[in-house]
Amino acid sequence: MYTRYPSSSVVLYDGLTSVHFLLGGAALLLGYQFPIGLPLAAAYVVLAFTEMFVLMPLTVCPSCIYTRLEGSLCVSGMNRWSRRIARPREVARFGDRAKGTFCPNNLYLASLGFPVVAVIPGMALRFWCRFEEPWFVLVALLLFRFFVVFPRIACINCRAKNVCPNAQAMGLSGQ
């Protein structure tokens, strides 16, 4: 288990997240065009980035073990950002990230899945055959994230996996 993830893992994780959000915005823009596509895409991109890079460090990261470990670096690097903008909380609250309908974990998963689902009506309404590639890339990124990045790069090496509801659900917690 890492106390400090390699920089390559942090770049991969945050890079995939950023590409996913930007590609999701582009797919929404292409799927609906103006006047609906532009505000929808802009709102999605702003909300998705805010959720990942502000809400998570304010609500989830303060309870993560990485926030307490000196010199540590989690797979997203958000523990370092969280130390600057939030006060540490007890590690036992880390599991709260997945409790409730509008919990931070569900909001994060929704931010990843929203454009995949939301683009489908726009594709159908516009007979969007020429521009369906962003949708397929979004689906591929989502599958890659769930089946490779989370279980093989992030969760399996995470110090918090014994208190993480996601790792427990994937059978990676050892409990």
Chimera marker file (.cmm) of the C-alpha trace (Angstrom):
<marker_set name="trace">
<marker id="1" x="0.000" y="0.000" z="0.000" r="1" g="1" b="0" radius="0.5"/>
<marker id="2" x="1.304" y="3.383" z="-0.962" r="1" g="1" b="0" radius="0.5"/>
<marker id="3" x="1.746" y="6.309" z="1.379" r="1" g="1" b="0" radius="0.5"/>
<marker id="4" x="2.809" y="8.275" z="-1.666" r="1" g="1" b="0" radius="0.5"/>
<marker id="5" x="1.398" y="7.361" z="-5.066" r="1" g="1" b="0" radius="0.5"/>
<marker id="6" x="3.758" y="7.731" z="-8.009" r="1" g="1" b="0" radius="0.5"/>
<marker id="7" x="3.311" y="11.008" z="-9.892" r="1" g="1" b="0" radius="0.5"/>
<marker id="8" x="2.353" y="8.985" z="-12.963" r="1" g="1" b="0" radius="0.5"/>
<marker id="9" x="-0.694" y="7.603" z="-11.130" r="1" g="1" b="0" radius="0.5"/>
<marker id="10" x="-1.773" y="11.096" z="-10.047" r="1" g="1" b="0" radius="0.5"/>
<marker id="11" x="-1.347" y="12.442" z="-13.585" r="1" g="1" b="0" radius="0.5"/>
<marker id="12" x="-3.254" y="9.452" z="-15.017" r="1" g="1" b="0" radius="0.5"/>
<marker id="13" x="-6.108" y="9.786" z="-12.521" r="1" g="1" b="0" radius="0.5"/>
<marker id="14" x="-6.525" y="13.558" z="-12.716" r="1" g="1" b="0" radius="0.5"/>
<marker id="15" x="-5.809" y="13.608" z="-16.441" r="1" g="1" b="0" radius="0.5"/>
<marker id="16" x="-8.496" y="11.017" z="-17.163" r="1" g="1" b="0" radius="0.5"/>
<marker id="17" x="-10.927" y="12.896" z="-14.948" r="1" g="1" b="0" radius="0.5"/>
<marker id="18" x="-10.245" y="16.202" z="-16.686" r="1" g="1" b="0" radius="0.5"/>
<marker id="19" x="-10.424" y="14.669" z="-20.173" r="1" g="1" b="0" radius="0.5"/>
<marker id="20" x="-13.670" y="12.949" z="-19.234" r="1" g="1" b="0" radius="0.5"/>
<marker id="21" x="-15.239" y="16.197" z="-18.015" r="1" g="1" b="0" radius="0.5"/>
<marker id="22" x="-14.073" y="18.194" z="-21.046" r="1" g="1" b="0" radius="0.5"/>
<marker id="23" x="-15.105" y="15.484" z="-23.498" r="1" g="1" b="0" radius="0.5"/>
<marker id="24" x="-18.464" y="15.228" z="-21.733" r="1" g="1" b="0" radius="0.5"/>
<marker id="25" x="-18.946" y="18.962" z="-22.205" r="1" g="1" b="0" radius="0.5"/>
<marker id="26" x="-17.957" y="18.685" z="-25.875" r="1" g="1" b="0" radius="0.5"/>
<marker id="27" x="-20.369" y="15.797" z="-26.407" r="1" g="1" b="0" radius="0.5"/>
<marker id="28" x="-23.202" y="17.788" z="-24.827" r="1" g="1" b="0" radius="0.5"/>
<marker id="29" x="-22.335" y="20.788" z="-26.980" r="1" g="1" b="0" radius="0.5"/>
<marker id="30" x="-22.287" y="18.691" z="-30.158" r="1" g="1" b="0" radius="0.5"/>
<marker id="31" x="-25.376" y="16.731" z="-29.165" r="1" g="1" b="0" radius="0.5"/>
<marker id="32" x="-27.623" y="19.703" z="-28.522" r="1" g="1" b="0" radius="0.5"/>
<marker id="33" x="-25.953" y="22.738" z="-30.128" r="1" g="1" b="0" radius="0.5"/>
<marker id="34" x="-27.036" y="26.311" z="-29.403" r="1" g="1" b="0" radius="0.5"/>
<marker id="35" x="-29.194" y="27.468" z="-27.574" r="1" g="1" b="0" radius="0.5"/>
<marker id="36" x="-29.387" y="24.346" z="-25.387" r="1" g="1" b="0" radius="0.5"/>
<marker id="37" x="-25.953" y="22.794" z="-25.881" r="1" g="1" b="0" radius="0.5"/>
<marker id="38" x="-23.747" y="25.690" z="-24.872" r="1" g="1" b="0" radius="0.5"/>
<marker id="39" x="-25.302" y="26.422" z="-21.459" r="1" g="1" b="0" radius="0.5"/>
<marker id="40" x="-25.769" y="22.698" z="-20.767" r="1" g="1" b="0" radius="0.5"/>
<marker id="41" x="-22.150" y="21.907" z="-21.631" r="1" g="1" b="0" radius="0.5"/>
<marker id="42" x="-20.819" y="24.907" z="-19.691" r="1" g="1" b="0" radius="0.5"/>
<marker id="43" x="-22.910" y="24.083" z="-16.629" r="1" g="1" b="0" radius="0.5"/>
<marker id="44" x="-21.817" y="20.447" z="-16.740" r="1" g="1" b="0" radius="0.5"/>
<marker id="45" x="-18.101" y="21.276" z="-17.044" r="1" g="1" b="0" radius="0.5"/>
<marker id="46" x="-18.222" y="23.852" z="-14.241" r="1" g="1" b="0" radius="0.5"/>
<marker id="47" x="-20.225" y="21.595" z="-11.913" r="1" g="1" b="0" radius="0.5"/>
<marker id="48" x="-18.100" y="18.513" z="-12.654" r="1" g="1" b="0" radius="0.5"/>
<marker id="49" x="-14.783" y="20.281" z="-12.040" r="1" g="1" b="0" radius="0.5"/>
<marker id="50" x="-16.190" y="21.980" z="-8.930" r="1" g="1" b="0" radius="0.5"/>
<marker id="51" x="-17.414" y="18.647" z="-7.601" r="1" g="1" b="0" radius="0.5"/>
<marker id="52" x="-14.054" y="16.935" z="-8.125" r="1" g="1" b="0" radius="0.5"/>
<marker id="53" x="-11.605" y="19.685" z="-7.269" r="1" g="1" b="0" radius="0.5"/>
<marker id="54" x="-13.531" y="21.637" z="-4.598" r="1" g="1" b="0" radius="0.5"/>
<marker id="55" x="-16.354" y="19.550" z="-3.086" r="1" g="1" b="0" radius="0.5"/>
<marker id="56" x="-14.306" y="16.348" z="-2.681" r="1" g="1" b="0" radius="0.5"/>
<marker id="57" x="-11.345" y="18.110" z="-0.975" r="1" g="1" b="0" radius="0.5"/>
<marker id="58" x="-13.781" y="19.925" z="1.328" r="1" g="1" b="0" radius="0.5"/>
<marker id="59" x="-15.993" y="16.965" z="2.247" r="1" g="1" b="0" radius="0.5"/>
<marker id="60" x="-14.225" y="13.641" z="1.640" r="1" g="1" b="0" radius="0.5"/>
<marker id="61" x="-10.489" y="14.289" z="1.815" r="1" g="1" b="0" radius="0.5"/>
<marker id="62" x="-10.454" y="15.745" z="5.354" r="1" g="1" b="0" radius="0.5"/>
<marker id="63" x="-11.446" y="12.275" z="6.632" r="1" g="1" b="0" radius="0.5"/>
<marker id="64" x="-8.979" y="10.372" z="4.461" r="1" g="1" b="0" radius="0.5"/>
<marker id="65" x="-5.879" y="8.816" z="5.964" r="1" g="1" b="0" radius="0.5"/>
<marker id="66" x="-3.719" y="10.522" z="3.314" r="1" g="1" b="0" radius="0.5"/>
<marker id="67" x="-4.577" y="13.937" z="4.718" r="1" g="1" b="0" radius="0.5"/>
<marker id="68" x="-2.946" y="12.932" z="8.005" r="1" g="1" b="0" radius="0.5"/>
<marker id="69" x="0.144" y="11.150" z="6.702" r="1" g="1" b="0" radius="0.5"/>
<marker id="70" x="3.112" y="13.495" z="6.479" r="1" g="1" b="0" radius="0.5"/>
<marker id="71" x="4.525" y="13.718" z="2.952" r="1" g="1" b="0" radius="0.5"/>
<marker id="72" x="1.771" y="11.513" z="1.549" r="1" g="1" b="0" radius="0.5"/>
<marker id="73" x="0.187" y="11.765" z="-1.877" r="1" g="1" b="0" radius="0.5"/>
<marker id="74" x="-3.099" y="10.062" z="-2.712" r="1" g="1" b="0" radius="0.5"/>
<marker id="75" x="-3.961" y="8.877" z="-6.203" r="1" g="1" b="0" radius="0.5"/>
<marker id="76" x="-5.776" y="12.115" z="-7.019" r="1" g="1" b="0" radius="0.5"/>
<marker id="77" x="-3.419" y="14.418" z="-5.145" r="1" g="1" b="0" radius="0.5"/>
<marker id="78" x="-6.453" y="16.046" z="-3.534" r="1" g="1" b="0" radius="0.5"/>
<marker id="79" x="-5.121" y="15.346" z="-0.032" r="1" g="1" b="0" radius="0.5"/>
<marker id="80" x="-2.574" y="18.129" z="-0.503" r="1" g="1" b="0" radius="0.5"/>
<marker id="81" x="-5.208" y="20.576" z="-1.730" r="1" g="1" b="0" radius="0.5"/>
<marker id="82" x="-7.538" y="19.526" z="1.090" r="1" g="1" b="0" radius="0.5"/>
<marker id="83" x="-4.911" y="20.314" z="3.743" r="1" g="1" b="0" radius="0.5"/>
<marker id="84" x="-4.956" y="23.920" z="2.521" r="1" g="1" b="0" radius="0.5"/>
<marker id="85" x="-8.706" y="24.473" z="2.315" r="1" g="1" b="0" radius="0.5"/>
<marker id="86" x="-10.238" y="22.194" z="4.985" r="1" g="1" b="0" radius="0.5"/>
<marker id="87" x="-9.662" y="21.031" z="8.532" r="1" g="1" b="0" radius="0.5"/>
<marker id="88" x="-8.927" y="17.352" z="9.152" r="1" g="1" b="0" radius="0.5"/>
<marker id="89" x="-11.757" y="15.184" z="10.448" r="1" g="1" b="0" radius="0.5"/>
<marker id="90" x="-11.727" y="11.777" z="12.055" r="1" g="1" b="0" radius="0.5"/>
<marker id="91" x="-10.858" y="8.913" z="9.697" r="1" g="1" b="0" radius="0.5"/>
<marker id="92" x="-13.971" y="7.025" z="10.814" r="1" g="1" b="0" radius="0.5"/>
<marker id="93" x="-16.056" y="9.546" z="8.826" r="1" g="1" b="0" radius="0.5"/>
<marker id="94" x="-14.389" y="8.544" z="5.533" r="1" g="1" b="0" radius="0.5"/>
<marker id="95" x="-17.159" y="6.000" z="4.915" r="1" g="1" b="0" radius="0.5"/>
<marker id="96" x="-19.720" y="8.821" z="4.998" r="1" g="1" b="0" radius="0.5"/>
<marker id="97" x="-18.610" y="9.677" z="1.468" r="1" g="1" b="0" radius="0.5"/>
<marker id="98" x="-20.966" y="6.949" z="0.212" r="1" g="1" b="0" radius="0.5"/>
<marker id="99" x="-23.944" y="7.435" z="2.529" r="1" g="1" b="0" radius="0.5"/>
<marker id="100" x="-27.112" y="9.063" z="1.258" r="1" g="1" b="0" radius="0.5"/>
<marker id="101" x="-28.511" y="9.857" z="-2.155" r="1" g="1" b="0" radius="0.5"/>
<marker id="102" x="-26.584" y="13.097" z="-2.643" r="1" g="1" b="0" radius="0.5"/>
<marker id="103" x="-23.376" y="11.969" z="-0.965" r="1" g="1" b="0" radius="0.5"/>
<marker id="104" x="-20.062" y="13.114" z="-2.465" r="1" g="1" b="0" radius="0.5"/>
<marker id="105" x="-19.376" y="9.688" z="-3.936" r="1" g="1" b="0" radius="0.5"/>
<marker id="106" x="-22.696" y="9.583" z="-5.783" r="1" g="1" b="0" radius="0.5"/>
<marker id="107" x="-22.200" y="13.138" z="-7.035" r="1" g="1" b="0" radius="0.5"/>
<marker id="108" x="-18.770" y="12.170" z="-8.367" r="1" g="1" b="0" radius="0.5"/>
<marker id="109" x="-20.154" y="9.089" z="-10.117" r="1" g="1" b="0" radius="0.5"/>
<marker id="110" x="-23.026" y="11.176" z="-11.498" r="1" g="1" b="0" radius="0.5"/>
<marker id="111" x="-20.556" y="13.707" z="-12.870" r="1" g="1" b="0" radius="0.5"/>
<marker id="112" x="-18.837" y="10.886" z="-14.745" r="1" g="1" b="0" radius="0.5"/>
<marker id="113" x="-22.026" y="9.250" z="-16.010" r="1" g="1" b="0" radius="0.5"/>
<marker id="114" x="-24.222" y="12.270" z="-16.725" r="1" g="1" b="0" radius="0.5"/>
<marker id="115" x="-22.859" y="13.159" z="-20.178" r="1" g="1" b="0" radius="0.5"/>
<marker id="116" x="-22.998" y="9.523" z="-21.316" r="1" g="1" b="0" radius="0.5"/>
<marker id="117" x="-26.725" y="9.392" z="-20.579" r="1" g="1" b="0" radius="0.5"/>
<marker id="118" x="-27.615" y="13.023" z="-21.342" r="1" g="1" b="0" radius="0.5"/>
<marker id="119" x="-26.164" y="12.964" z="-24.863" r="1" g="1" b="0" radius="0.5"/>
<marker id="120" x="-28.377" y="10.070" z="-26.012" r="1" g="1" b="0" radius="0.5"/>
<marker id="121" x="-31.565" y="12.157" z="-26.496" r="1" g="1" b="0" radius="0.5"/>
<marker id="122" x="-29.577" y="14.825" z="-28.333" r="1" g="1" b="0" radius="0.5"/>
<marker id="123" x="-28.078" y="12.167" z="-30.591" r="1" g="1" b="0" radius="0.5"/>
<marker id="124" x="-31.521" y="10.736" z="-31.306" r="1" g="1" b="0" radius="0.5"/>
<marker id="125" x="-33.127" y="14.126" z="-31.955" r="1" g="1" b="0" radius="0.5"/>
<marker id="126" x="-30.410" y="15.265" z="-34.327" r="1" g="1" b="0" radius="0.5"/>
<marker id="127" x="-29.712" y="11.902" z="-35.956" r="1" g="1" b="0" radius="0.5"/>
<marker id="128" x="-26.173" y="12.408" z="-34.726" r="1" g="1" b="0" radius="0.5"/>
<marker id="129" x="-24.335" y="9.740" z="-36.667" r="1" g="1" b="0" radius="0.5"/>
<marker id="130" x="-21.301" y="11.766" z="-37.707" r="1" g="1" b="0" radius="0.5"/>
<marker id="131" x="-20.451" y="12.950" z="-34.196" r="1" g="1" b="0" radius="0.5"/>
<marker id="132" x="-21.062" y="9.882" z="-32.076" r="1" g="1" b="0" radius="0.5"/>
<marker id="133" x="-17.342" y="9.314" z="-31.460" r="1" g="1" b="0" radius="0.5"/>
<marker id="134" x="-17.235" y="11.515" z="-28.320" r="1" g="1" b="0" radius="0.5"/>
<marker id="135" x="-19.997" y="9.363" z="-26.838" r="1" g="1" b="0" radius="0.5"/>
<marker id="136" x="-18.112" y="6.128" z="-27.525" r="1" g="1" b="0" radius="0.5"/>
<marker id="137" x="-14.914" y="7.636" z="-26.093" r="1" g="1" b="0" radius="0.5"/>
<marker id="138" x="-16.831" y="8.697" z="-22.952" r="1" g="1" b="0" radius="0.5"/>
<marker id="139" x="-18.184" y="5.172" z="-22.524" r="1" g="1" b="0" radius="0.5"/>
<marker id="140" x="-14.684" y="3.734" z="-23.053" r="1" g="1" b="0" radius="0.5"/>
<marker id="141" x="-13.212" y="6.171" z="-20.485" r="1" g="1" b="0" radius="0.5"/>
<marker id="142" x="-15.916" y="5.271" z="-17.987" r="1" g="1" b="0" radius="0.5"/>
<marker id="143" x="-15.302" y="1.542" z="-18.423" r="1" g="1" b="0" radius="0.5"/>
<marker id="144" x="-11.518" y="2.023" z="-18.254" r="1" g="1" b="0" radius="0.5"/>
<marker id="145" x="-11.929" y="4.021" z="-15.047" r="1" g="1" b="0" radius="0.5"/>
<marker id="146" x="-14.193" y="1.436" z="-13.378" r="1" g="1" b="0" radius="0.5"/>
<marker id="147" x="-12.394" y="-1.715" z="-14.486" r="1" g="1" b="0" radius="0.5"/>
<marker id="148" x="-8.747" y="-0.597" z="-14.598" r="1" g="1" b="0" radius="0.5"/>
<marker id="149" x="-8.055" y="2.674" z="-12.788" r="1" g="1" b="0" radius="0.5"/>
<marker id="150" x="-10.145" y="2.131" z="-9.659" r="1" g="1" b="0" radius="0.5"/>
<marker id="151" x="-9.469" y="-1.536" z="-8.873" r="1" g="1" b="0" radius="0.5"/>
<marker id="152" x="-5.954" y="-1.923" z="-10.306" r="1" g="1" b="0" radius="0.5"/>
<marker id="153" x="-4.305" y="1.469" z="-9.881" r="1" g="1" b="0" radius="0.5"/>
<marker id="154" x="-6.137" y="3.321" z="-7.113" r="1" g="1" b="0" radius="0.5"/>
<marker id="155" x="-8.106" y="1.136" z="-4.711" r="1" g="1" b="0" radius="0.5"/>
<marker id="156" x="-5.764" y="-1.832" z="-4.502" r="1" g="1" b="0" radius="0.5"/>
<marker id="157" x="-2.889" y="0.358" z="-3.260" r="1" g="1" b="0" radius="0.5"/>
<marker id="158" x="-4.866" y="2.843" z="-1.162" r="1" g="1" b="0" radius="0.5"/>
<marker id="159" x="-4.137" y="3.125" z="2.558" r="1" g="1" b="0" radius="0.5"/>
<marker id="160" x="-7.813" y="3.987" z="3.150" r="1" g="1" b="0" radius="0.5"/>
<marker id="161" x="-9.182" y="0.872" z="1.454" r="1" g="1" b="0" radius="0.5"/>
<marker id="162" x="-10.099" y="-0.714" z="4.781" r="1" g="1" b="0" radius="0.5"/>
<marker id="163" x="-12.499" y="2.154" z="5.489" r="1" g="1" b="0" radius="0.5"/>
<marker id="164" x="-13.528" y="2.899" z="1.900" r="1" g="1" b="0" radius="0.5"/>
<marker id="165" x="-17.045" y="1.787" z="0.960" r="1" g="1" b="0" radius="0.5"/>
<marker id="166" x="-16.040" y="1.583" z="-2.711" r="1" g="1" b="0" radius="0.5"/>
<marker id="167" x="-13.112" y="-0.731" z="-2.024" r="1" g="1" b="0" radius="0.5"/>
<marker id="168" x="-15.330" y="-2.819" z="0.245" r="1" g="1" b="0" radius="0.5"/>
<marker id="169" x="-17.972" y="-3.087" z="-2.495" r="1" g="1" b="0" radius="0.5"/>
<marker id="170" x="-15.315" y="-4.251" z="-4.968" r="1" g="1" b="0" radius="0.5"/>
<marker id="171" x="-13.925" y="-6.796" z="-2.491" r="1" g="1" b="0" radius="0.5"/>
<marker id="172" x="-10.607" y="-4.936" z="-2.210" r="1" g="1" b="0" radius="0.5"/>
<marker id="173" x="-10.748" y="-3.979" z="1.451" r="1" g="1" b="0" radius="0.5"/>
<marker id="174" x="-9.602" y="-7.219" z="3.016" r="1" g="1" b="0" radius="0.5"/>
<marker id="175" x="-12.474" y="-7.105" z="5.489" r="1" g="1" b="0" radius="0.5"/>
<link id1="1" id2="2" r="1" g="1" b="0" radius="0.2"/>
<link id1="2" id2="3" r="1" g="1" b="0" radius="0.2"/>
<link id1="3" id2="4" r="1" g="1" b="0" radius="0.2"/>
<link id1="4" id2="5" r="1" g="1" b="0" radius="0.2"/>
<link id1="5" id2="6" r="1" g="1" b="0" radius="0.2"/>
<link id1="6" id2="7" r="1" g="1" b="0" radius="0.2"/>
<link id1="7" id2="8" r="1" g="1" b="0" radius="0.2"/>
<link id1="8" id2="9" r="1" g="1" b="0" radius="0.2"/>
<link id1="9" id2="10" r="1" g="1" b="0" radius="0.2"/>
<link id1="10" id2="11" r="1" g="1" b="0" radius="0.2"/>
<link id1="11" id2="12" r="1" g="1" b="0" radius="0.2"/>
<link id1="12" id2="13" r="1" g="1" b="0" radius="0.2"/>
<link id1="13" id2="14" r="1" g="1" b="0" radius="0.2"/>
<link id1="14" id2="15" r="1" g="1" b="0" radius="0.2"/>
<link id1="15" id2="16" r="1" g="1" b="0" radius="0.2"/>
<link id1="16" id2="17" r="1" g="1" b="0" radius="0.2"/>
<link id1="17" id2="18" r="1" g="1" b="0" radius="0.2"/>
<link id1="18" id2="19" r="1" g="1" b="0" radius="0.2"/>
<link id1="19" id2="20" r="1" g="1" b="0" radius="0.2"/>
<link id1="20" id2="21" r="1" g="1" b="0" radius="0.2"/>
<link id1="21" id2="22" r="1" g="1" b="0" radius="0.2"/>
<link id1="22" id2="23" r="1" g="1" b="0" radius="0.2"/>
<link id1="23" id2="24" r="1" g="1" b="0" radius="0.2"/>
<link id1="24" id2="25" r="1" g="1" b="0" radius="0.2"/>
<link id1="25" id2="26" r="1" g="1" b="0" radius="0.2"/>
<link id1="26" id2="27" r="1" g="1" b="0" radius="0.2"/>
<link id1="27" id2="28" r="1" g="1" b="0" radius="0.2"/>
<link id1="28" id2="29" r="1" g="1" b="0" radius="0.2"/>
<link id1="29" id2="30" r="1" g="1" b="0" radius="0.2"/>
<link id1="30" id2="31" r="1" g="1" b="0" radius="0.2"/>
<link id1="31" id2="32" r="1" g="1" b="0" radius="0.2"/>
<link id1="32" id2="33" r="1" g="1" b="0" radius="0.2"/>
<link id1="33" id2="34" r="1" g="1" b="0" radius="0.2"/>
<link id1="34" id2="35" r="1" g="1" b="0" radius="0.2"/>
<link id1="35" id2="36" r="1" g="1" b="0" radius="0.2"/>
<link id1="36" id2="37" r="1" g="1" b="0" radius="0.2"/>
<link id1="37" id2="38" r="1" g="1" b="0" radius="0.2"/>
<link id1="38" id2="39" r="1" g="1" b="0" radius="0.2"/>
<link id1="39" id2="40" r="1" g="1" b="0" radius="0.2"/>
<link id1="40" id2="41" r="1" g="1" b="0" radius="0.2"/>
<link id1="41" id2="42" r="1" g="1" b="0" radius="0.2"/>
<link id1="42" id2="43" r="1" g="1" b="0" radius="0.2"/>
<link id1="43" id2="44" r="1" g="1" b="0" radius="0.2"/>
<link id1="44" id2="45" r="1" g="1" b="0" radius="0.2"/>
<link id1="45" id2="46" r="1" g="1" b="0" radius="0.2"/>
<link id1="46" id2="47" r="1" g="1" b="0" radius="0.2"/>
<link id1="47" id2="48" r="1" g="1" b="0" radius="0.2"/>
<link id1="48" id2="49" r="1" g="1" b="0" radius="0.2"/>
<link id1="49" id2="50" r="1" g="1" b="0" radius="0.2"/>
<link id1="50" id2="51" r="1" g="1" b="0" radius="0.2"/>
<link id1="51" id2="52" r="1" g="1" b="0" radius="0.2"/>
<link id1="52" id2="53" r="1" g="1" b="0" radius="0.2"/>
<link id1="53" id2="54" r="1" g="1" b="0" radius="0.2"/>
<link id1="54" id2="55" r="1" g="1" b="0" radius="0.2"/>
<link id1="55" id2="56" r="1" g="1" b="0" radius="0.2"/>
<link id1="56" id2="57" r="1" g="1" b="0" radius="0.2"/>
<link id1="57" id2="58" r="1" g="1" b="0" radius="0.2"/>
<link id1="58" id2="59" r="1" g="1" b="0" radius="0.2"/>
<link id1="59" id2="60" r="1" g="1" b="0" radius="0.2"/>
<link id1="60" id2="61" r="1" g="1" b="0" radius="0.2"/>
<link id1="61" id2="62" r="1" g="1" b="0" radius="0.2"/>
<link id1="62" id2="63" r="1" g="1" b="0" radius="0.2"/>
<link id1="63" id2="64" r="1" g="1" b="0" radius="0.2"/>
<link id1="64" id2="65" r="1" g="1" b="0" radius="0.2"/>
<link id1="65" id2="66" r="1" g="1" b="0" radius="0.2"/>
<link id1="66" id2="67" r="1" g="1" b="0" radius="0.2"/>
<link id1="67" id2="68" r="1" g="1" b="0" radius="0.2"/>
<link id1="68" id2="69" r="1" g="1" b="0" radius="0.2"/>
<link id1="69" id2="70" r="1" g="1" b="0" radius="0.2"/>
<link id1="70" id2="71" r="1" g="1" b="0" radius="0.2"/>
<link id1="71" id2="72" r="1" g="1" b="0" radius="0.2"/>
<link id1="72" id2="73" r="1" g="1" b="0" radius="0.2"/>
<link id1="73" id2="74" r="1" g="1" b="0" radius="0.2"/>
<link id1="74" id2="75" r="1" g="1" b="0" radius="0.2"/>
<link id1="75" id2="76" r="1" g="1" b="0" radius="0.2"/>
<link id1="76" id2="77" r="1" g="1" b="0" radius="0.2"/>
<link id1="77" id2="78" r="1" g="1" b="0" radius="0.2"/>
<link id1="78" id2="79" r="1" g="1" b="0" radius="0.2"/>
<link id1="79" id2="80" r="1" g="1" b="0" radius="0.2"/>
<link id1="80" id2="81" r="1" g="1" b="0" radius="0.2"/>
<link id1="81" id2="82" r="1" g="1" b="0" radius="0.2"/>
<link id1="82" id2="83" r="1" g="1" b="0" radius="0.2"/>
<link id1="83" id2="84" r="1" g="1" b="0" radius="0.2"/>
<link id1="84" id2="85" r="1" g="1" b="0" radius="0.2"/>
<link id1="85" id2="86" r="1" g="1" b="0" radius="0.2"/>
<link id1="86" id2="87" r="1" g="1" b="0" radius="0.2"/>
<link id1="87" id2="88" r="1" g="1" b="0" radius="0.2"/>
<link id1="88" id2="89" r="1" g="1" b="0" radius="0.2"/>
<link id1="89" id2="90" r="1" g="1" b="0" radius="0.2"/>
<link id1="90" id2="91" r="1" g="1" b="0" radius="0.2"/>
<link id1="91" id2="92" r="1" g="1" b="0" radius="0.2"/>
<link id1="92" id2="93" r="1" g="1" b="0" radius="0.2"/>
<link id1="93" id2="94" r="1" g="1" b="0" radius="0.2"/>
<link id1="94" id2="95" r="1" g="1" b="0" radius="0.2"/>
<link id1="95" id2="96" r="1" g="1" b="0" radius="0.2"/>
<link id1="96" id2="97" r="1" g="1" b="0" radius="0.2"/>
<link id1="97" id2="98" r="1" g="1" b="0" radius="0.2"/>
<link id1="98" id2="99" r="1" g="1" b="0" radius="0.2"/>
<link id1="99" id2="100" r="1" g="1" b="0" radius="0.2"/>
<link id1="100" id2="101" r="1" g="1" b="0" radius="0.2"/>
<link id1="101" id2="102" r="1" g="1" b="0" radius="0.2"/>
<link id1="102" id2="103" r="1" g="1" b="0" radius="0.2"/>
<link id1="103" id2="104" r="1" g="1" b="0" radius="0.2"/>
<link id1="104" id2="105" r="1" g="1" b="0" radius="0.2"/>
<link id1="105" id2="106" r="1" g="1" b="0" radius="0.2"/>
<link id1="106" id2="107" r="1" g="1" b="0" radius="0.2"/>
<link id1="107" id2="108" r="1" g="1" b="0" radius="0.2"/>
<link id1="108" id2="109" r="1" g="1" b="0" radius="0.2"/>
<link id1="109" id2="110" r="1" g="1" b="0" radius="0.2"/>
<link id1="110" id2="111" r="1" g="1" b="0" radius="0.2"/>
<link id1="111" id2="112" r="1" g="1" b="0" radius="0.2"/>
<link id1="112" id2="113" r="1" g="1" b="0" radius="0.2"/>
<link id1="113" id2="114" r="1" g="1" b="0" radius="0.2"/>
<link id1="114" id2="115" r="1" g="1" b="0" radius="0.2"/>
<link id1="115" id2="116" r="1" g="1" b="0" radius="0.2"/>
<link id1="116" id2="117" r="1" g="1" b="0" radius="0.2"/>
<link id1="117" id2="118" r="1" g="1" b="0" radius="0.2"/>
<link id1="118" id2="119" r="1" g="1" b="0" radius="0.2"/>
<link id1="119" id2="120" r="1" g="1" b="0" radius="0.2"/>
<link id1="120" id2="121" r="1" g="1" b="0" radius="0.2"/>
<link id1="121" id2="122" r="1" g="1" b="0" radius="0.2"/>
<link id1="122" id2="123" r="1" g="1" b="0" radius="0.2"/>
<link id1="123" id2="124" r="1" g="1" b="0" radius="0.2"/>
<link id1="124" id2="125" r="1" g="1" b="0" radius="0.2"/>
<link id1="125" id2="126" r="1" g="1" b="0" radius="0.2"/>
<link id1="126" id2="127" r="1" g="1" b="0" radius="0.2"/>
<link id1="127" id2="128" r="1" g="1" b="0" radius="0.2"/>
<link id1="128" id2="129" r="1" g="1" b="0" radius="0.2"/>
<link id1="129" id2="130" r="1" g="1" b="0" radius="0.2"/>
<link id1="130" id2="131" r="1" g="1" b="0" radius="0.2"/>
<link id1="131" id2="132" r="1" g="1" b="0" radius="0.2"/>
<link id1="132" id2="133" r="1" g="1" b="0" radius="0.2"/>
<link id1="133" id2="134" r="1" g="1" b="0" radius="0.2"/>
<link id1="134" id2="135" r="1" g="1" b="0" radius="0.2"/>
<link id1="135" id2="136" r="1" g="1" b="0" radius="0.2"/>
<link id1="136" id2="137" r="1" g="1" b="0" radius="0.2"/>
<link id1="137" id2="138" r="1" g="1" b="0" radius="0.2"/>
<link id1="138" id2="139" r="1" g="1" b="0" radius="0.2"/>
<link id1="139" id2="140" r="1" g="1" b="0" radius="0.2"/>
<link id1="140" id2="141" r="1" g="1" b="0" radius="0.2"/>
<link id1="141" id2="142" r="1" g="1" b="0" radius="0.2"/>
<link id1="142" id2="143" r="1" g="1" b="0" radius="0.2"/>
<link id1="143" id2="144" r="1" g="1" b="0" radius="0.2"/>
<link id1="144" id2="145" r="1" g="1" b="0" radius="0.2"/>
<link id1="145" id2="146" r="1" g="1" b="0" radius="0.2"/>
<link id1="146" id2="147" r="1" g="1" b="0" radius="0.2"/>
<link id1="147" id2="148" r="1" g="1" b="0" radius="0.2"/>
<link id1="148" id2="149" r="1" g="1" b="0" radius="0.2"/>
<link id1="149" id2="150" r="1" g="1" b="0" radius="0.2"/>
<link id1="150" id2="151" r="1" g="1" b="0" radius="0.2"/>
<link id1="151" id2="152" r="1" g="1" b="0" radius="0.2"/>
<link id1="152" id2="153" r="1" g="1" b="0" radius="0.2"/>
<link id1="153" id2="154" r="1" g="1" b="0" radius="0.2"/>
<link id1="154" id2="155" r="1" g="1" b="0" radius="0.2"/>
<link id1="155" id2="156" r="1" g="1" b="0" radius="0.2"/>
<link id1="156" id2="157" r="1" g="1" b="0" radius="0.2"/>
<link id1="157" id2="158" r="1" g="1" b="0" radius="0.2"/>
<link id1="158" id2="159" r="1" g="1" b="0" radius="0.2"/>
<link id1="159" id2="160" r="1" g="1" b="0" radius="0.2"/>
<link id1="160" id2="161" r="1" g="1" b="0" radius="0.2"/>
<link id1="161" id2="162" r="1" g="1" b="0" radius="0.2"/>
<link id1="162" id2="163" r="1" g="1" b="0" radius="0.2"/>
<link id1="163" id2="164" r="1" g="1" b="0" radius="0.2"/>
<link id1="164" id2="165" r="1" g="1" b="0" radius="0.2"/>
<link id1="165" id2="166" r="1" g="1" b="0" radius="0.2"/>
<link id1="166" id2="167" r="1" g="1" b="0" radius="0.2"/>
<link id1="167" id2="168" r="1" g="1" b="0" radius="0.2"/>
<link id1="168" id2="169" r="1" g="1" b="0" radius="0.2"/>
<link id1="169" id2="170" r="1" g="1" b="0" radius="0.2"/>
<link id1="170" id2="171" r="1" g="1" b="0" radius="0.2"/>
<link id1="171" id2="172" r="1" g="1" b="0" radius="0.2"/>
<link id1="172" id2="173" r="1" g="1" b="0" radius="0.2"/>
<link id1="173" id2="174" r="1" g="1" b="0" radius="0.2"/>
<link id1="174" id2="175" r="1" g="1" b="0" radius="0.2"/>
</marker_set>
